[in-house]
Amino acid sequence: MSQLEAVSFSLAGFTFWVLADSTIKLAGESHLPAYEIVAFLGSFMAVFLLIYGLGRNQVRSLWPRQPQRQFWRSCLDLGTNLFVVIALRHMPLALFYILVFSAPAISTVMAAMFLGERLQWQRSLAILAGFAGVVIAVDPLGSGRQGDWIGYGAALITVACFASNMVWSRAMTQTERSDSMTFFSALTMAITGLAAMLWHAEPVSLRLLIVLFAMSLFCALGNVCFLVAVKHATTSSVSQYHYTQLISGALIGYLVWHEKPTLLMLIGGALILASAFYTAARARGSDSPVIEA
């Protein structure tokens, strides 16, 4: 697979995730607890992938070659999705993406530490500039900040889980299939969420069920596209296209929820985008060779 094709898959994956997050936010406005939303997410995703595997007569390929490693990676997916639900209940979509946008920078640093991917001083400065943009956008000491500390905390946990998952996925996609990794994550979310529902569950209307169905479909498509991308390109290259979520997320937030970003959010977002563009440009000439299909 060429670099351009890998980039196309990463862009598609991040776009599907924006649509998934938007429907998660819609579902989060309901009475459903976060674990119940995750239970539906995992269950529907697992069903989608089973149907896909049956259609291609490849159901057996959904089971992982290394179940134990897959389990721990799927726990990161579980944490990511659970805290996404919580975060989106407490902050605007645009601000959520500004906070989550620190994940590519973190994953780039982690890839350099654990995978041996090169990190030059120019890219290090760009990463620091991106973090500065996050601080400016959040405006932690200002009186006009949007969202609350529950949302900020949940978003930070989301970032930690997602960044770790990106690095781990880069290593595991060399031996595991992308649909298998997505399926195992879906099973983990479904089992954990359904177990929690035995303790307490809320009734689901038909309209809400349609939202949950769409959420799961978008998330499954996003996961598969992302895992294909990180298999054929370096983690730092793929992660830099995460910035597209900042634009599409802000647009959807404005159109659906009439959320208007503040001036500091725009300044911080612009700094983050500049950092991402620079880091992505440096990555083209300095990353490790791409693994061909």
C-alpha positions as protocol buffer text, in pm:
chain_id: "A"
residue {
  index: 1
  type: MET
  ca { x: 0 y: 0 z: 0 }
}
residue {
  index: 2
  type: SER
  ca { x: 131 y: 346 z: -91 }
}
residue {
  index: 3
  type: GLN
  ca { x: 176 y: 636 z: 150 }
}
residue {
  index: 4
  type: LEU
  ca { x: -111 y: 823 z: -20 }
}
residue {
  index: 5
  type: GLU
  ca { x: -347 y: 529 z: 28 }
}
residue {
  index: 6
  type: ALA
  ca { x: -249 y: 501 z: 395 }
}
residue {
  index: 7
  type: VAL
  ca { x: -317 y: 873 z: 442 }
}
residue {
  index: 8
  type: SER
  ca { x: -656 y: 832 z: 271 }
}
residue {
  index: 9
  type: PHE
  ca { x: -748 y: 556 z: 515 }
}
residue {
  index: 10
  type: SER
  ca { x: -640 y: 770 z: 812 }
}
residue {
  index: 11
  type: LEU
  ca { x: -850 y: 1066 z: 690 }
}
residue {
  index: 12
  type: ALA
  ca { x: -1150 y: 837 z: 639 }
}
residue {
  index: 13
  type: GLY
  ca { x: -1101 y: 687 z: 985 }
}
residue {
  index: 14
  type: PHE
  ca { x: -1085 y: 1022 z: 1162 }
}
residue {
  index: 15
  type: THR
  ca { x: -1391 y: 1147 z: 970 }
}
residue {
  index: 16
  type: PHE
  ca { x: -1593 y: 841 z: 1070 }
}
residue {
  index: 17
  type: TRP
  ca { x: -1484 y: 897 z: 1431 }
}
residue {
  index: 18
  type: VAL
  ca { x: -1614 y: 1256 z: 1421 }
}
residue {
  index: 19
  type: LEU
  ca { x: -1951 y: 1122 z: 1306 }
}
residue {
  index: 20
  type: ALA
  ca { x: -1933 y: 857 z: 1580 }
}
residue {
  index: 21
  type: ASP
  ca { x: -1852 y: 1119 z: 1846 }
}
residue {
  index: 22
  type: SER
  ca { x: -2138 y: 1338 z: 1723 }
}
residue {
  index: 23
  type: THR
  ca { x: -2386 y: 1054 z: 1762 }
}
residue {
  index: 24
  type: ILE
  ca { x: -2229 y: 966 z: 2099 }
}
residue {
  index: 25
  type: LYS
  ca { x: -2298 y: 1323 z: 2209 }
}
residue {
  index: 26
  type: LEU
  ca { x: -2658 y: 1286 z: 2091 }
}
residue {
  index: 27
  type: ALA
  ca { x: -2691 y: 960 z: 2284 }
}
residue {
  index: 28
  type: GLY
  ca { x: -2524 y: 1122 z: 2586 }
}
residue {
  index: 29
  type: GLU
  ca { x: -2804 y: 1379 z: 2604 }
}
residue {
  index: 30
  type: SER
  ca { x: -3038 y: 1095 z: 2697 }
}
residue {
  index: 31
  type: HIS
  ca { x: -3091 y: 923 z: 3031 }
}
residue {
  index: 32
  type: LEU
  ca { x: -2865 y: 630 z: 2939 }
}
residue {
  index: 33
  type: PRO
  ca { x: -2560 y: 573 z: 3164 }
}
residue {
  index: 34
  type: ALA
  ca { x: -2222 y: 577 z: 2991 }
}
residue {
  index: 35
  type: TYR
  ca { x: -2166 y: 202 z: 3031 }
}
residue {
  index: 36
  type: GLU
  ca { x: -2499 y: 127 z: 2859 }
}
residue {
  index: 37
  type: ILE
  ca { x: -2403 y: 340 z: 2559 }
}
residue {
  index: 38
  type: VAL
  ca { x: -2070 y: 153 z: 2543 }
}
residue {
  index: 39
  type: ALA
  ca { x: -2256 y: -180 z: 2568 }
}
residue {
  index: 40
  type: PHE
  ca { x: -2467 y: -95 z: 2261 }
}
residue {
  index: 41
  type: LEU
  ca { x: -2159 y: 38 z: 2084 }
}
residue {
  index: 42
  type: GLY
  ca { x: -1965 y: -285 z: 2134 }
}
residue {
  index: 43
  type: SER
  ca { x: -2261 y: -512 z: 2061 }
}
residue {
  index: 44
  type: PHE
  ca { x: -2356 y: -345 z: 1734 }
}
residue {
  index: 45
  type: MET
  ca { x: -1993 y: -327 z: 1621 }
}
residue {
  index: 46
  type: ALA
  ca { x: -1944 y: -698 z: 1687 }
}
residue {
  index: 47
  type: VAL
  ca { x: -2259 y: -780 z: 1488 }
}
residue {
  index: 48
  type: PHE
  ca { x: -2145 y: -560 z: 1197 }
}
residue {
  index: 49
  type: LEU
  ca { x: -1811 y: -736 z: 1181 }
}
residue {
  index: 50
  type: LEU
  ca { x: -1966 y: -1083 z: 1211 }
}
residue {
  index: 51
  type: ILE
  ca { x: -2194 y: -1006 z: 916 }
}
residue {
  index: 52
  type: TYR
  ca { x: -1894 y: -872 z: 724 }
}
residue {
  index: 53
  type: GLY
  ca { x: -1695 y: -1186 z: 804 }
}
residue {
  index: 54
  type: LEU
  ca { x: -1982 y: -1415 z: 704 }
}
residue {
  index: 55
  type: GLY
  ca { x: -2021 y: -1230 z: 376 }
}
residue {
  index: 56
  type: ARG
  ca { x: -1655 y: -1289 z: 295 }
}
residue {
  index: 57
  type: ASN
  ca { x: -1648 y: -1639 z: 449 }
}
residue {
  index: 58
  type: GLN
  ca { x: -1375 y: -1521 z: 688 }
}
residue {
  index: 59
  type: VAL
  ca { x: -1537 y: -1547 z: 1029 }
}
residue {
  index: 60
  type: ARG
  ca { x: -1242 y: -1743 z: 1170 }
}
residue {
  index: 61
  type: SER
  ca { x: -1008 y: -1457 z: 1083 }
}
residue {
  index: 62
  type: LEU
  ca { x: -1189 y: -1237 z: 1336 }
}
residue {
  index: 63
  type: TRP
  ca { x: -1036 y: -1432 z: 1623 }
}
residue {
  index: 64
  type: PRO
  ca { x: -693 y: -1293 z: 1721 }
}
residue {
  index: 65
  type: ARG
  ca { x: -364 y: -1474 z: 1695 }
}
residue {
  index: 66
  type: GLN
  ca { x: -255 y: -1331 z: 2031 }
}
residue {
  index: 67
  type: PRO
  ca { x: -568 y: -1302 z: 2246 }
}
residue {
  index: 68
  type: GLN
  ca { x: -389 y: -1181 z: 2558 }
}
residue {
  index: 69
  type: ARG
  ca { x: -221 y: -888 z: 2382 }
}
residue {
  index: 70
  type: GLN
  ca { x: -548 y: -812 z: 2203 }
}
residue {
  index: 71
  type: PHE
  ca { x: -731 y: -807 z: 2535 }
}
residue {
  index: 72
  type: TRP
  ca { x: -506 y: -544 z: 2688 }
}
residue {
  index: 73
  type: ARG
  ca { x: -523 y: -329 z: 2375 }
}
residue {
  index: 74
  type: SER
  ca { x: -903 y: -363 z: 2372 }
}
residue {
  index: 75
  type: CYS
  ca { x: -910 y: -237 z: 2732 }
}
residue {
  index: 76
  type: LEU
  ca { x: -758 y: 86 z: 2601 }
}
residue {
  index: 77
  type: ASP
  ca { x: -1039 y: 106 z: 2344 }
}
residue {
  index: 78
  type: LEU
  ca { x: -1290 y: 47 z: 2623 }
}
residue {
  index: 79
  type: GLY
  ca { x: -1141 y: 328 z: 2831 }
}
residue {
  index: 80
  type: THR
  ca { x: -1130 y: 561 z: 2532 }
}
residue {
  index: 81
  type: ASN
  ca { x: -1497 y: 515 z: 2442 }
}
residue {
  index: 82
  type: LEU
  ca { x: -1627 y: 517 z: 2797 }
}
residue {
  index: 83
  type: PHE
  ca { x: -1459 y: 849 z: 2879 }
}
residue {
  index: 84
  type: VAL
  ca { x: -1553 y: 997 z: 2542 }
}
residue {
  index: 85
  type: VAL
  ca { x: -1918 y: 955 z: 2644 }
}
residue {
  index: 86
  type: ILE
  ca { x: -1852 y: 1125 z: 2979 }
}
residue {
  index: 87
  type: ALA
  ca { x: -1645 y: 1408 z: 2830 }
}
residue {
  index: 88
  type: LEU
  ca { x: -1898 y: 1493 z: 2559 }
}
residue {
  index: 89
  type: ARG
  ca { x: -2169 y: 1529 z: 2821 }
}
residue {
  index: 90
  type: HIS
  ca { x: -1971 y: 1806 z: 2987 }
}
residue {
  index: 91
  type: MET
  ca { x: -1820 y: 2012 z: 2707 }
}
residue {
  index: 92
  type: PRO
  ca { x: -1878 y: 2141 z: 2352 }
}
residue {
  index: 93
  type: LEU
  ca { x: -1766 y: 1921 z: 2064 }
}
residue {
  index: 94
  type: ALA
  ca { x: -1506 y: 2174 z: 1941 }
}
residue {
  index: 95
  type: LEU
  ca { x: -1341 y: 2205 z: 2283 }
}
residue {
  index: 96
  type: PHE
  ca { x: -1339 y: 1827 z: 2319 }
}
residue {
  index: 97
  type: TYR
  ca { x: -1140 y: 1796 z: 1996 }
}
residue {
  index: 98
  type: ILE
  ca { x: -898 y: 2067 z: 2098 }
}
residue {
  index: 99
  type: LEU
  ca { x: -818 y: 1866 z: 2413 }
}
residue {
  index: 100
  type: VAL
  ca { x: -810 y: 1533 z: 2232 }
}
residue {
  index: 101
  type: PHE
  ca { x: -582 y: 1683 z: 1973 }
}
residue {
  index: 102
  type: SER
  ca { x: -293 y: 1649 z: 2215 }
}
residue {
  index: 103
  type: ALA
  ca { x: -311 y: 1272 z: 2147 }
}
residue {
  index: 104
  type: PRO
  ca { x: -109 y: 1284 z: 1820 }
}
residue {
  index: 105
  type: ALA
  ca { x: 169 y: 1472 z: 1996 }
}
residue {
  index: 106
  type: ILE
  ca { x: 173 y: 1222 z: 2281 }
}
residue {
  index: 107
  type: SER
  ca { x: 164 y: 925 z: 2044 }
}
residue {
  index: 108
  type: THR
  ca { x: 454 y: 1073 z: 1844 }
}
residue {
  index: 109
  type: VAL
  ca { x: 662 y: 1096 z: 2163 }
}
residue {
  index: 110
  type: MET
  ca { x: 562 y: 745 z: 2270 }
}
residue {
  index: 111
  type: ALA
  ca { x: 642 y: 605 z: 1925 }
}
residue {
  index: 112
  type: ALA
  ca { x: 988 y: 756 z: 1953 }
}
residue {
  index: 113
  type: MET
  ca { x: 1034 y: 603 z: 2299 }
}
residue {
  index: 114
  type: PHE
  ca { x: 895 y: 254 z: 2237 }
}
residue {
  index: 115
  type: LEU
  ca { x: 906 y: 194 z: 1860 }
}
residue {
  index: 116
  type: GLY
  ca { x: 1228 y: 372 z: 1773 }
}
residue {
  index: 117
  type: GLU
  ca { x: 1060 y: 621 z: 1537 }
}
residue {
  index: 118
  type: ARG
  ca { x: 1277 y: 929 z: 1494 }
}
residue {
  index: 119
  type: LEU
  ca { x: 1185 y: 1251 z: 1678 }
}
residue {
  index: 120
  type: GLN
  ca { x: 1397 y: 1554 z: 1580 }
}
residue {
  index: 121
  type: TRP
  ca { x: 1425 y: 1872 z: 1784 }
}
residue {
  index: 122
  type: GLN
  ca { x: 1217 y: 2072 z: 1534 }
}
residue {
  index: 123
  type: ARG
  ca { x: 926 y: 1834 z: 1577 }
}
residue {
  index: 124
  type: SER
  ca { x: 972 y: 1846 z: 1954 }
}
residue {
  index: 125
  type: LEU
  ca { x: 929 y: 2226 z: 1947 }
}
residue {
  index: 126
  type: ALA
  ca { x: 619 y: 2186 z: 1729 }
}
residue {
  index: 127
  type: ILE
  ca { x: 473 y: 1940 z: 1980 }
}
residue {
  index: 128
  type: LEU
  ca { x: 536 y: 2187 z: 2266 }
}
residue {
  index: 129
  type: ALA
  ca { x: 364 y: 2459 z: 2063 }
}
residue {
  index: 130
  type: GLY
  ca { x: 65 y: 2229 z: 2020 }
}
residue {
  index: 131
  type: PHE
  ca { x: 42 y: 2174 z: 2395 }
}
residue {
  index: 132
  type: ALA
  ca { x: 58 y: 2550 z: 2446 }
}
residue {
  index: 133
  type: GLY
  ca { x: -237 y: 2578 z: 2209 }
}
residue {
  index: 134
  type: VAL
  ca { x: -433 y: 2334 z: 2426 }
}
residue {
  index: 135
  type: VAL
  ca { x: -369 y: 2543 z: 2738 }
}
residue {
  index: 136
  type: ILE
  ca { x: -472 y: 2865 z: 2560 }
}
residue {
  index: 137
  type: ALA
  ca { x: -791 y: 2707 z: 2425 }
}
residue {
  index: 138
  type: VAL
  ca { x: -897 y: 2565 z: 2763 }
}
residue {
  index: 139
  type: ASP
  ca { x: -822 y: 2894 z: 2943 }
}
residue {
  index: 140
  type: PRO
  ca { x: -803 y: 2717 z: 3282 }
}
residue {
  index: 141
  type: LEU
  ca { x: -793 y: 3040 z: 3488 }
}
residue {
  index: 142
  type: GLY
  ca { x: -1049 y: 3234 z: 3285 }
}
residue {
  index: 143
  type: SER
  ca { x: -1410 y: 3295 z: 3387 }
}
residue {
  index: 144
  type: GLY
  ca { x: -1553 y: 3240 z: 3039 }
}
residue {
  index: 145
  type: ARG
  ca { x: -1422 y: 2889 z: 2980 }
}
residue {
  index: 146
  type: GLN
  ca { x: -1664 y: 2633 z: 2841 }
}
residue {
  index: 147
  type: GLY
  ca { x: -1718 y: 2289 z: 2987 }
}
residue {
  index: 148
  type: ASP
  ca { x: -1638 y: 2175 z: 3342 }
}
residue {
  index: 149
  type: TRP
  ca { x: -1363 y: 1987 z: 3523 }
}
residue {
  index: 150
  type: ILE
  ca { x: -1542 y: 1653 z: 3491 }
}
residue {
  index: 151
  type: GLY
  ca { x: -1530 y: 1694 z: 3113 }
}
residue {
  index: 152
  type: TYR
  ca { x: -1165 y: 1804 z: 3122 }
}
residue {
  index: 153
  type: GLY
  ca { x: -1065 y: 1506 z: 3335 }
}
residue {
  index: 154
  type: ALA
  ca { x: -1255 y: 1260 z: 3115 }
}
residue {
  index: 155
  type: ALA
  ca { x: -1099 y: 1412 z: 2801 }
}
residue {
  index: 156
  type: LEU
  ca { x: -748 y: 1376 z: 2947 }
}
residue {
  index: 157
  type: ILE
  ca { x: -809 y: 1008 z: 3026 }
}
residue {
  index: 158
  type: THR
  ca { x: -940 y: 966 z: 2671 }
}
residue {
  index: 159
  type: VAL
  ca { x: -619 y: 1120 z: 2537 }
}
residue {
  index: 160
  type: ALA
  ca { x: -401 y: 888 z: 2749 }
}
residue {
  index: 161
  type: CYS
  ca { x: -590 y: 577 z: 2639 }
}
residue {
  index: 162
  type: PHE
  ca { x: -603 y: 679 z: 2272 }
}
residue {
  index: 163
  type: ALA
  ca { x: -235 y: 777 z: 2249 }
}
residue {
  index: 164
  type: SER
  ca { x: -128 y: 449 z: 2409 }
}
residue {
  index: 165
  type: ASN
  ca { x: -361 y: 260 z: 2177 }
}
residue {
  index: 166
  type: MET
  ca { x: -212 y: 427 z: 1867 }
}
residue {
  index: 167
  type: VAL
  ca { x: 139 y: 314 z: 1958 }
}
residue {
  index: 168
  type: TRP
  ca { x: 32 y: -37 z: 2057 }
}
residue {
  index: 169
  type: SER
  ca { x: -178 y: -72 z: 1741 }
}
residue {
  index: 170
  type: ARG
  ca { x: 121 y: 21 z: 1526 }
}
residue {
  index: 171
  type: ALA
  ca { x: 310 y: -277 z: 1664 }
}
residue {
  index: 172
  type: MET
  ca { x: 19 y: -524 z: 1665 }
}
residue {
  index: 173
  type: THR
  ca { x: -108 y: -457 z: 1312 }
}
residue {
  index: 174
  type: GLN
  ca { x: 206 y: -620 z: 1178 }
}
residue {
  index: 175
  type: THR
  ca { x: 79 y: -960 z: 1301 }
}
residue {
  index: 176
  type: GLU
  ca { x: -296 y: -907 z: 1357 }
}
residue {
  index: 177
  type: ARG
  ca { x: -574 y: -826 z: 1110 }
}
residue {
  index: 178
  type: SER
  ca { x: -746 y: -487 z: 1146 }
}
residue {
  index: 179
  type: ASP
  ca { x: -1095 y: -642 z: 1148 }
}
residue {
  index: 180
  type: SER
  ca { x: -985 y: -890 z: 1417 }
}
residue {
  index: 181
  type: MET
  ca { x: -856 y: -610 z: 1640 }
}
residue {
  index: 182
  type: THR
  ca { x: -1177 y: -411 z: 1594 }
}
residue {
  index: 183
  type: PHE
  ca { x: -1392 y: -720 z: 1662 }
}
residue {
  index: 184
  type: PHE
  ca { x: -1204 y: -810 z: 1981 }
}
residue {
  index: 185
  type: SER
  ca { x: -1235 y: -450 z: 2108 }
}
residue {
  index: 186
  type: ALA
  ca { x: -1608 y: -462 z: 2032 }
}
residue {
  index: 187
  type: LEU
  ca { x: -1645 y: -787 z: 2226 }
}
residue {
  index: 188
  type: THR
  ca { x: -1465 y: -637 z: 2526 }
}
residue {
  index: 189
  type: MET
  ca { x: -1689 y: -330 z: 2524 }
}
residue {
  index: 190
  type: ALA
  ca { x: -2004 y: -540 z: 2479 }
}
residue {
  index: 191
  type: ILE
  ca { x: -1923 y: -785 z: 2758 }
}
residue {
  index: 192
  type: THR
  ca { x: -1815 y: -514 z: 3003 }
}
residue {
  index: 193
  type: GLY
  ca { x: -2110 y: -289 z: 2927 }
}
residue {
  index: 194
  type: LEU
  ca { x: -2367 y: -569 z: 2937 }
}
residue {
  index: 195
  type: ALA
  ca { x: -2226 y: -691 z: 3269 }
}
residue {
  index: 196
  type: ALA
  ca { x: -2273 y: -341 z: 3412 }
}
residue {
  index: 197
  type: MET
  ca { x: -2629 y: -335 z: 3274 }
}
residue {
  index: 198
  type: LEU
  ca { x: -2712 y: -637 z: 3492 }
}
residue {
  index: 199
  type: TRP
  ca { x: -2675 y: -398 z: 3784 }
}
residue {
  index: 200
  type: HIS
  ca { x: -2880 y: -119 z: 3628 }
}
residue {
  index: 201
  type: ALA
  ca { x: -3016 y: -47 z: 3278 }
}
residue {
  index: 202
  type: GLU
  ca { x: -3243 y: 222 z: 3136 }
}
residue {
  index: 203
  type: PRO
  ca { x: -3512 y: 161 z: 2869 }
}
residue {
  index: 204
  type: VAL
  ca { x: -3420 y: 260 z: 2511 }
}
residue {
  index: 205
  type: SER
  ca { x: -3663 y: 427 z: 2269 }
}
residue {
  index: 206
  type: LEU
  ca { x: -3671 y: 352 z: 1895 }
}
residue {
  index: 207
  type: ARG
  ca { x: -3522 y: 693 z: 1810 }
}
residue {
  index: 208
  type: LEU
  ca { x: -3238 y: 642 z: 2055 }
}
residue {
  index: 209
  type: LEU
  ca { x: -3179 y: 290 z: 1923 }
}
residue {
  index: 210
  type: ILE
  ca { x: -3132 y: 434 z: 1571 }
}
residue {
  index: 211
  type: VAL
  ca { x: -2878 y: 684 z: 1710 }
}
residue {
  index: 212
  type: LEU
  ca { x: -2690 y: 404 z: 1887 }
}
residue {
  index: 213
  type: PHE
  ca { x: -2693 y: 196 z: 1567 }
}
residue {
  index: 214
  type: ALA
  ca { x: -2546 y: 482 z: 1362 }
}
residue {
  index: 215
  type: MET
  ca { x: -2289 y: 553 z: 1636 }
}
residue {
  index: 216
  type: SER
  ca { x: -2169 y: 193 z: 1626 }
}
residue {
  index: 217
  type: LEU
  ca { x: -2149 y: 179 z: 1247 }
}
residue {
  index: 218
  type: PHE
  ca { x: -1942 y: 498 z: 1230 }
}
residue {
  index: 219
  type: CYS
  ca { x: -1713 y: 377 z: 1508 }
}
residue {
  index: 220
  type: ALA
  ca { x: -1657 y: 37 z: 1344 }
}
residue {
  index: 221
  type: LEU
  ca { x: -1572 y: 197 z: 1008 }
}
residue {
  index: 222
  type: GLY
  ca { x: -1340 y: 444 z: 1179 }
}
residue {
  index: 223
  type: ASN
  ca { x: -1156 y: 170 z: 1369 }
}
residue {
  index: 224
  type: VAL
  ca { x: -1100 y: -44 z: 1061 }
}
residue {
  index: 225
  type: CYS
  ca { x: -977 y: 249 z: 849 }
}
residue {
  index: 226
  type: PHE
  ca { x: -745 y: 367 z: 1127 }
}
residue {
  index: 227
  type: LEU
  ca { x: -592 y: 23 z: 1183 }
}
residue {
  index: 228
  type: VAL
  ca { x: -533 y: -23 z: 809 }
}
residue {
  index: 229
  type: ALA
  ca { x: -359 y: 317 z: 804 }
}
residue {
  index: 230
  type: VAL
  ca { x: -125 y: 249 z: 1099 }
}
residue {
  index: 231
  type: LYS
  ca { x: -32 y: -89 z: 949 }
}
residue {
  index: 232
  type: HIS
  ca { x: 108 y: 75 z: 636 }
}
residue {
  index: 233
  type: ALA
  ca { x: 246 y: 405 z: 772 }
}
residue {
  index: 234
  type: THR
  ca { x: 428 y: 521 z: 1085 }
}
residue {
  index: 235
  type: THR
  ca { x: 228 y: 619 z: 1391 }
}
residue {
  index: 236
  type: SER
  ca { x: 347 y: 980 z: 1378 }
}
residue {
  index: 237
  type: SER
  ca { x: 243 y: 1016 z: 1012 }
}
residue {
  index: 238
  type: VAL
  ca { x: -108 y: 884 z: 1070 }
}
residue {
  index: 239
  type: SER
  ca { x: -164 y: 1066 z: 1398 }
}
residue {
  index: 240
  type: GLN
  ca { x: -96 y: 1410 z: 1248 }
}
residue {
  index: 241
  type: TYR
  ca { x: -412 y: 1385 z: 1037 }
}
residue {
  index: 242
  type: HIS
  ca { x: -603 y: 1381 z: 1362 }
}
residue {
  index: 243
  type: TYR
  ca { x: -623 y: 1762 z: 1322 }
}
residue {
  index: 244
  type: THR
  ca { x: -900 y: 1725 z: 1063 }
}
residue {
  index: 245
  type: GLN
  ca { x: -1133 y: 1635 z: 1352 }
}
residue {
  index: 246
  type: LEU
  ca { x: -1084 y: 1983 z: 1496 }
}
residue {
  index: 247
  type: ILE
  ca { x: -1236 y: 2141 z: 1184 }
}
residue {
  index: 248
  type: SER
  ca { x: -1514 y: 1889 z: 1119 }
}
residue {
  index: 249
  type: GLY
  ca { x: -1599 y: 1866 z: 1491 }
}
residue {
  index: 250
  type: ALA
  ca { x: -1630 y: 2244 z: 1524 }
}
residue {
  index: 251
  type: LEU
  ca { x: -1849 y: 2257 z: 1213 }
}
residue {
  index: 252
  type: ILE
  ca { x: -2085 y: 1983 z: 1334 }
}
residue {
  index: 253
  type: GLY
  ca { x: -2097 y: 2137 z: 1683 }
}
residue {
  index: 254
  type: TYR
  ca { x: -2205 y: 2469 z: 1534 }
}
residue {
  index: 255
  type: LEU
  ca { x: -2460 y: 2323 z: 1292 }
}
residue {
  index: 256
  type: VAL
  ca { x: -2621 y: 2076 z: 1535 }
}
residue {
  index: 257
  type: TRP
  ca { x: -2577 y: 2230 z: 1882 }
}
residue {
  index: 258
  type: HIS
  ca { x: -2510 y: 2595 z: 1785 }
}
residue {
  index: 259
  type: GLU
  ca { x: -2183 y: 2585 z: 1980 }
}
residue {
  index: 260
  type: LYS
  ca { x: -1970 y: 2891 z: 1905 }
}
residue {
  index: 261
  type: PRO
  ca { x: -1596 y: 2868 z: 1982 }
}
residue {
  index: 262
  type: THR
  ca { x: -1447 y: 3146 z: 2192 }
}
residue {
  index: 263
  type: LEU
  ca { x: -1162 y: 3369 z: 2074 }
}
residue {
  index: 264
  type: LEU
  ca { x: -911 y: 3180 z: 2289 }
}
residue {
  index: 265
  type: MET
  ca { x: -1037 y: 2850 z: 2150 }
}
residue {
  index: 266
  type: LEU
  ca { x: -978 y: 2982 z: 1796 }
}
residue {
  index: 267
  type: ILE
  ca { x: -627 y: 3106 z: 1886 }
}
residue {
  index: 268
  type: GLY
  ca { x: -538 y: 2779 z: 2058 }
}
residue {
  index: 269
  type: GLY
  ca { x: -687 y: 2576 z: 1774 }
}
residue {
  index: 270
  type: ALA
  ca { x: -488 y: 2776 z: 1517 }
}
residue {
  index: 271
  type: LEU
  ca { x: -166 y: 2712 z: 1713 }
}
residue {
  index: 272
  type: ILE
  ca { x: -247 y: 2342 z: 1730 }
}
residue {
  index: 273
  type: LEU
  ca { x: -316 y: 2327 z: 1356 }
}
residue {
  index: 274
  type: ALA
  ca { x: 10 y: 2507 z: 1276 }
}
residue {
  index: 275
  type: SER
  ca { x: 197 y: 2261 z: 1497 }
}
residue {
  index: 276
  type: ALA
  ca { x: 29 y: 1965 z: 1330 }
}
residue {
  index: 277
  type: PHE
  ca { x: 94 y: 2089 z: 976 }
}
residue {
  index: 278
  type: TYR
  ca { x: 461 y: 2146 z: 1053 }
}
residue {
  index: 279
  type: THR
  ca { x: 504 y: 1810 z: 1223 }
}
residue {
  index: 280
  type: ALA
  ca { x: 328 y: 1631 z: 937 }
}
residue {
  index: 281
  type: ALA
  ca { x: 552 y: 1808 z: 683 }
}
residue {
  index: 282
  type: ARG
  ca { x: 864 y: 1704 z: 874 }
}
residue {
  index: 283
  type: ALA
  ca { x: 731 y: 1348 z: 901 }
}
residue {
  index: 284
  type: ARG
  ca { x: 723 y: 1303 z: 523 }
}
residue {
  index: 285
  type: GLY
  ca { x: 1097 y: 1334 z: 500 }
}
residue {
  index: 286
  type: SER
  ca { x: 1213 y: 1181 z: 823 }
}
residue {
  index: 287
  type: ASP
  ca { x: 986 y: 887 z: 913 }
}
residue {
  index: 288
  type: SER
  ca { x: 1078 y: 523 z: 890 }
}
residue {
  index: 289
  type: PRO
  ca { x: 1009 y: 342 z: 564 }
}
residue {
  index: 290
  type: VAL
  ca { x: 652 y: 246 z: 495 }
}
residue {
  index: 291
  type: ILE
  ca { x: 567 y: -122 z: 509 }
}
residue {
  index: 292
  type: GLU
  ca { x: 426 y: -235 z: 178 }
}
residue {
  index: 293
  type: ALA
  ca { x: 126 y: -463 z: 147 }
}
